[in-house]
Amino acid sequence: MGRLIKLNLRAFAVLMFLSFSAFAQSKIEGNNNALGLAYKLDAYLVSATDAYKFNGSALVAKNGEIIFHKAYGWKDAVSKSTNDTATHFPILSITKSFTAVVLLKLVEQGKLSLQDNLTKFLPDYPQGGKIKVEHLLTHSSGIYNYTNDIDEADSAVVNHPVSRQKVLDIFYSKPLEFKPGKGFSYNNSGYYLAGLVIEKATGKSFEQNVRELILEPLDMSNSGFDFQALPAGVKATGYQFLSEKEQKPYAFLHNTVSFSAASIYSTTGDLFKWTEAIAQGKLLSTDTWNEAFTAKNNGYGHGFQMANFGNRNFIKSAGGYPGYVSEIVYYPEEKVTIILLKNVGNYGQSLWPITMGLSNIVFQSPYDLWLPRKDLKLSEEVLRRNEGSYGTNKFRFNFTVQNGQLHTTIGGIGSLRLLAESEDIFLLDDFNTQFRFVKGSDGKVEKLIIHEHGKDFELKKAK
């Protein structure tokens, strides 16, 4: 299973410095004042679909009212069935926010405390006396992340029911990576254990707790846990790669493997009920919601992540696994909700680049439609003309040629491959960002123009 994808806020913060598809099923809602906005959102998502950057269902709401709800692309490329707004998708690590809310509800009911040691519920857990329930929710337990040891090669295991003990054996005896409460590491093991804590504290299954405390009160009738058991006609097939040239389905993991870290499936419509419960302060007291949304560690609170975009604060939960990517972003001050469910994805991919564009449209800020990627093959001699550093010591892009392709490193986030549109223009594969190298009178590159979010930013080449 590898990693359940998380947002790397530092990486995306660095990048933020600065025809209608025939197979789209639409449902545009709202009053007449919102129709112009809905058409812009639609055009943007059509461009993303045509560039193979989106394939799924999208919902945008403002002030508690759905202003846009539409689905795009293939539900199943073999049968030629298309996604619609009722299509079911795994929501993956968004499950963590449900797990956290259930635990917080149990705290309100007096059934446990966030300061309880893990040994209260799992007496034999190694070093459980040092680990508090809160550490599980805030990714600060130091427990080894079990999904690091599971990948495509383990499909024979992860695509079938497994015992709790088989999962626990992956990480139970491994040493802590840091002292609990003294570090941060995005951690599926912590949330797996949180599900076990819920069961021990209540005497009921994790699934029963989620149904009784969240799904049933919110009438989320299209949400559940065993995605594999759903009829083919209602669920989206997951693709690791989906384009005109390549279609690679990816076998989805069984819910007994992901459990309370990532097992829930849902629809955009059901998730809107969930975000409205958050917006209206349902399910939990005001004080408890405030606690959930207080950043404890690396921007994470209890089951949610807090950050800002365009000087607007947002609350976020997201997830990913080969075949599916999910994201919910809620701007509490502006009362704007964006929900995206996608049935194409690979390790490390995120819906945040799409969410940024949709956010800019809603807030009437500059944005760009997506362009299909060309990825021309250029000679190494041509590519090396663009090598070098651009910017200042405080903010610098470095470009190098690696294995016949141009790469950039930005702010220490690793190497990103660039796709060539021409000898001078390159695009990032997963971000809607363009790099244009500008030559001086001597024919040598002297500056770099970065186009992002409808704006140009110029960086001079370092001497």
C-alpha positions in Angstrom: 0.0 0.0 0.0 2.9 2.4 0.4 1.9 5.7 1.7 -1.6 7.1 2.2 -0.9 10.4 0.5 -0.7 13.6 2.7 -0.3 17.2 1.7 3.2 18.6 1.9 2.3 22.1 2.9 5.8 23.4 2.7 6.2 22.2 -0.8 3.0 23.8 -1.9 3.6 27.0 0.0 6.8 27.4 -2.0 4.9 27.1 -5.3 2.3 29.6 -4.1 4.7 32.5 -3.7 4.0 34.1 -6.1 -14.4 23.2 -24.9 -16.8 21.4 -22.6 -16.1 17.7 -22.3 -18.5 15.3 -23.9 -18.3 12.9 -21.0 -19.1 15.2 -18.1 -22.3 14.6 -16.1 -23.4 18.0 -14.8 -25.6 19.3 -12.0 -25.1 23.1 -11.6 -27.1 24.5 -8.7 -27.7 27.8 -7.1 -29.3 31.2 -7.8 -28.8 33.3 -10.9 -26.0 35.3 -9.3 -24.0 32.1 -9.0 -24.4 30.9 -12.5 -21.5 32.9 -13.9 -19.3 31.5 -11.2 -20.5 28.0 -11.9 -19.6 28.2 -15.6 -16.1 29.4 -14.7 -15.7 26.5 -12.3 -16.9 24.1 -15.0 -14.6 25.5 -17.7 -11.6 25.2 -15.3 -12.4 21.6 -14.4 -13.0 20.7 -18.1 -9.5 22.1 -18.8 -8.1 20.0 -16.0 -10.0 16.9 -17.3 -8.7 17.4 -20.8 -5.2 17.8 -19.5 -5.7 14.5 -17.5 -5.3 16.3 -14.2 -8.9 15.6 -13.0 -11.3 12.7 -13.3 -14.0 12.5 -10.7 -16.6 14.5 -8.9 -16.5 18.1 -7.6 -18.7 20.2 -5.3 -18.4 23.8 -4.4 -20.6 25.5 -1.8 -20.9 29.0 -0.4 -22.8 30.1 2.7 -24.2 26.6 3.1 -25.6 26.5 -0.5 -24.3 24.2 -3.2 -23.4 26.5 -6.2 -21.7 23.8 -8.3 -21.9 20.0 -8.4 -20.6 18.1 -11.4 -18.7 15.0 -12.4 -16.1 14.4 -15.1 -14.4 11.6 -17.0 -14.6 7.9 -16.8 -16.1 5.9 -14.0 -14.8 2.8 -15.9 -12.8 3.3 -19.1 -13.4 -0.3 -20.3 -17.2 -0.2 -20.1 -17.2 3.5 -21.1 -19.3 4.5 -18.1 -18.9 8.0 -16.9 -18.7 9.5 -13.4 -21.8 11.3 -12.1 -22.5 13.2 -8.9 -23.7 10.0 -7.2 -20.6 8.0 -7.9 -19.0 6.4 -4.8 -15.3 6.9 -4.1 -12.9 5.9 -1.3 -12.2 9.0 0.8 -9.0 7.4 2.2 -7.3 9.5 4.8 -10.3 11.9 5.1 -11.4 8.9 7.3 -9.0 10.2 9.9 -11.2 13.3 10.6 -14.2 10.9 11.2 -12.0 8.8 13.6 -10.9 11.9 15.4 -14.5 13.3 15.8 -15.7 9.9 17.2 -12.9 10.0 19.7 -13.7 13.6 20.7 -17.3 12.7 21.1 -16.4 9.8 23.4 -14.3 12.3 25.4 -17.5 14.5 25.8 -19.4 11.4 26.9 -16.8 10.7 29.6 -15.7 7.4 28.1 -12.1 8.3 27.7 -9.6 11.2 27.9 -7.2 12.4 25.3 -4.6 12.3 28.1 -5.2 8.6 28.7 -2.2 6.4 28.1 -2.4 3.8 25.3 -1.9 1.0 27.9 -5.3 1.8 29.4 -6.9 0.3 26.2 -4.0 -1.8 24.9 -2.1 -3.0 28.0 0.5 -5.0 26.1 1.5 -2.3 23.6 5.3 -1.7 23.9 6.0 1.7 25.5 2.3 2.4 25.5 2.7 4.1 28.9 4.5 6.9 27.1 1.9 7.3 24.4 -1.3 9.3 25.0 -4.5 9.1 22.9 -3.9 12.7 21.8 -0.5 11.7 20.3 -2.4 9.2 18.0 -4.6 12.0 16.6 -1.8 14.6 16.2 0.7 12.4 14.4 3.1 12.9 17.3 3.2 9.3 18.8 6.6 8.4 17.2 5.1 5.0 16.3 6.4 3.4 13.1 4.0 4.0 10.1 2.9 0.6 8.9 2.0 1.7 5.4 5.7 2.3 4.7 6.1 -1.5 4.5 3.2 -2.2 2.1 3.3 -1.5 -1.6 2.1 -2.8 -5.0 4.0 -6.0 -4.5 1.9 -6.8 -1.5 -1.4 -6.7 -3.4 -2.0 -10.4 -2.6 -2.2 -9.3 1.0 -3.7 -5.9 1.0 -6.5 -6.6 -1.4 -8.1 -9.2 0.8 -9.4 -9.4 4.4 -6.6 -9.5 7.0 -6.7 -10.0 10.7 -6.0 -7.1 13.1 -2.9 -9.0 14.3 -1.4 -9.2 10.8 -1.5 -5.4 10.6 -0.3 -4.9 14.1 2.6 -7.2 13.6 4.0 -4.8 11.0 4.7 -2.0 13.6 3.9 -3.4 17.1 7.5 -4.3 18.0 9.4 -1.6 16.1 11.1 1.1 18.2 9.6 4.6 18.5 11.0 7.0 15.9 11.0 9.8 18.5 9.8 10.5 22.0 6.0 10.8 22.0 4.8 14.4 21.9 8.3 15.6 20.8 8.1 15.2 17.0 5.9 14.9 14.0 5.5 12.1 11.5 2.3 11.6 9.4 1.1 8.3 10.8 -1.4 5.7 9.7 -0.5 3.4 12.6 -1.6 6.0 15.1 -5.0 6.2 13.6 -5.2 2.5 13.2 -4.6 2.3 17.0 -7.2 5.1 17.5 -9.8 2.8 16.0 -8.9 0.1 18.5 -9.1 2.6 21.3 -12.6 3.5 20.2 -13.6 -0.2 20.2 -12.1 -0.9 23.6 -13.8 2.2 25.1 -17.2 1.5 23.8 -17.5 -2.3 23.3 -18.7 -1.6 19.8 -16.9 -1.9 16.4 -15.3 1.2 14.9 -17.7 1.0 12.0 -20.7 0.9 14.4 -19.4 3.9 16.3 -19.0 5.9 13.1 -22.5 5.0 11.9 -24.2 5.8 15.2 -22.3 9.0 16.0 -21.8 10.5 12.5 -23.3 8.8 9.4 -26.8 8.2 10.7 -27.3 11.6 12.5 -26.2 13.4 9.3 -28.2 11.0 7.0 -25.0 10.1 5.1 -26.7 7.1 3.5 -24.2 6.8 0.6 -21.2 6.3 2.9 -19.8 3.1 4.3 -16.7 1.0 4.8 -16.4 -1.9 2.4 -15.7 -0.2 -0.9 -14.8 -3.5 -2.6 -18.3 -5.0 -1.9 -20.1 -2.1 -3.6 -21.8 -2.9 -6.9 -19.7 -2.0 -9.9 -22.4 0.4 -11.3 -22.2 2.8 -8.3 -18.4 3.0 -7.7 -15.5 4.5 -9.6 -12.8 2.2 -10.8 -9.4 3.4 -9.6 -6.6 4.1 -12.1 -3.0 4.5 -11.3 -2.6 6.0 -14.8 -5.4 7.2 -17.1 -4.7 9.0 -20.3 -5.3 8.6 -24.1 -2.2 6.4 -24.3 -2.3 4.5 -21.0 -5.0 3.1 -18.7 -3.7 1.2 -15.7 -6.3 0.1 -13.1 -5.0 -0.4 -9.6 -6.5 -3.0 -7.2 -7.9 -1.3 -4.2 -6.9 -2.2 -0.7 -9.3 -4.0 1.6 -11.0 -2.0 4.4 -9.6 -4.3 7.0 -6.1 -3.1 6.0 -6.9 0.6 6.1 -9.4 0.4 9.0 -9.8 3.6 11.0 -6.9 5.3 9.1 -8.5 5.2 5.6 -11.5 2.8 5.1 -14.5 5.1 4.5 -16.1 5.6 1.1 -18.5 8.3 0.3 -19.9 10.7 -2.4 -19.5 14.4 -2.8 -23.1 14.9 -1.8 -22.6 13.0 1.5 -19.4 14.8 2.2 -21.2 18.1 1.9 -23.4 17.0 4.7 -20.2 16.3 6.7 -18.7 19.7 6.0 -22.0 21.5 6.8 -22.0 19.7 10.2 -18.5 21.1 10.7 -19.6 24.6 9.6 -22.7 24.6 11.8 -21.0 23.1 14.8 -23.0 19.9 14.9 -22.0 16.6 16.6 -19.6 18.3 19.0 -19.7 21.3 21.4 -18.2 24.6 20.3 -15.2 24.1 22.6 -14.5 20.7 21.3 -14.6 21.8 17.7 -12.3 24.6 18.5 -9.9 22.1 20.1 -10.1 20.0 16.9 -9.2 23.0 14.8 -6.3 24.2 17.0 -3.0 23.3 15.3 -1.0 21.1 17.6 1.8 19.8 15.4 3.0 20.9 12.0 -0.3 22.5 11.2 -2.4 19.5 12.3 -5.0 19.6 15.0 -7.2 16.5 15.8 -7.9 14.9 12.5 -7.7 18.1 10.5 -5.0 20.3 9.0 -5.0 24.1 9.2 -3.2 26.4 6.8 -4.0 29.4 4.6 -4.1 30.2 0.9 -4.3 33.8 -0.5 -4.3 35.1 3.1 -7.4 33.1 3.8 -7.4 30.4 6.6 -8.7 27.0 5.7 -9.4 23.6 7.3 -8.4 20.6 5.3 -8.5 16.9 5.2 -7.2 14.8 2.3 -6.1 11.4 1.3 -4.6 9.4 -1.5 -3.6 5.9 -2.7 -2.9 4.6 -6.2 -6.2 4.9 -8.0 -7.9 7.5 -5.8 -7.3 10.9 -4.4 -9.6 12.9 -2.1 -9.7 16.4 -0.7 -12.0 18.7 1.4 -11.1 22.3 2.0 -13.3 24.6 4.1 -12.7 28.4 4.4 -14.6 29.2 7.7 -14.5 32.9 7.5 -15.7 33.0 3.9 -18.0 30.0 4.4 -16.7 28.3 1.2 -16.4 24.5 0.8 -14.6 22.7 -1.9 -14.9 18.9 -2.2 -13.0 16.8 -4.8 -13.0 13.1 -5.3 -10.8 11.6 -8.0 -10.4 8.1 -9.3 -7.0 8.5 -10.9 -3.8 9.0 -8.8 -0.4 7.7 -7.9 1.9 8.0 -4.9 2.7 11.5 -3.9 -0.1 13.1 -6.0 -2.6 15.6 -4.5 -5.7 17.5 -5.5 -4.4 20.7 -4.0 -3.2 22.2 -7.3 -6.9 21.8 -8.5 -8.2 23.3 -5.3 -6.0 26.3 -5.6 -7.5 27.2 -9.0 -11.1 26.6 -7.8 -10.4 28.8 -4.7 -9.1 31.6 -6.9 -12.2 31.4 -9.1 -14.6 31.6 -6.1 -12.6 34.5 -4.5 -12.4 36.3 -7.9 -8.6 36.1 -8.0 -6.4 35.5 -11.1 -6.2 31.9 -12.3 -5.2 29.8 -15.3 -6.9 27.0 -17.2 -4.9 23.8 -17.5 -3.0 23.1 -20.7 -2.4 19.6 -22.0 1.2 18.6 -21.5 3.4 18.1 -24.6 6.7 16.8 -23.1 8.8 17.3 -26.2 12.1 15.4 -26.3 15.0 18.0 -26.5 18.7 17.4 -26.9 20.9 17.6 -23.8 22.7 20.5 -25.4 19.5 22.5 -25.6 18.4 21.6 -22.1 21.7 22.6 -20.6 21.3 26.2 -21.8 18.6 26.5 -19.0 20.7 25.1 -16.2 21.6 27.3 -13.3 20.2 29.1 -10.3 17.5 31.8 -10.6 16.4 34.2 -7.8 18.1 35.3 -4.5 19.5 33.5 -1.5 16.1 33.8 0.2 14.2 32.3 -2.7 15.9 30.4 -5.4 15.1 27.9 -8.2 17.9 25.5 -9.3 17.7 23.8 -12.6 19.8 20.8 -13.7 19.6 18.2 -16.5 19.1 14.6 -15.2 18.8 11.6 -17.5 18.0 13.8 -20.5 15.3 15.9 -18.8 15.3 19.3 -17.0 14.6 19.2 -13.3 14.2 21.9 -10.7 14.7 21.9 -6.9 12.8 24.5 -4.9 13.3 25.3 -1.3 14.7 21.9 -0.5 11.6 19.9 -1.4 13.3 17.6 -3.8 13.7 17.3 -7.5 10.7 17.9 -9.8 10.8 16.9 -13.4 9.8 19.5 -16.0 7.9 18.8 -19.2 9.1 20.7 -22.3 6.6 22.7 -24.3 9.4 24.3 -26.4 13.1 24.9 -26.1 12.3 27.8 -23.7 9.0 26.9 -22.0 8.5 24.1 -19.5 5.6 23.0 -17.3 5.4 21.1 -14.0 3.6 17.9 -14.4 1.3 18.1 -11.4 1.1 21.9 -10.9 -0.4 24.5 -13.1 2.9 26.4 -13.3 4.9 27.5 -16.3 8.6 28.3 -16.5 9.8 30.5 -19.4 13.6 31.0 -19.9 14.4 34.4 -21.5 17.6 34.9 -23.5 19.6 38.1 -23.6 21.1 39.8 -26.7 24.1 37.3 -26.5 21.7 34.4 -26.8 22.3 33.2 -23.3 19.5 32.8 -20.7 19.5 35.8 -18.4 16.2 35.4 -16.5 13.3 33.2 -15.7 9.6 34.1 -15.9 7.3 32.0 -13.8 3.6 32.1 -14.6 1.3 30.9 -11.9 -2.2 31.8 -10.7 -2.7 34.2 -13.7 0.4 36.2 -12.8 4.1 36.5 -14.0 7.0 36.5 -11.6 10.5 37.3 -12.8 13.7 36.0 -11.4 17.2 36.9 -12.6 19.8 34.3 -13.2 22.4 34.2 -10.4 25.9 35.1 -11.5 
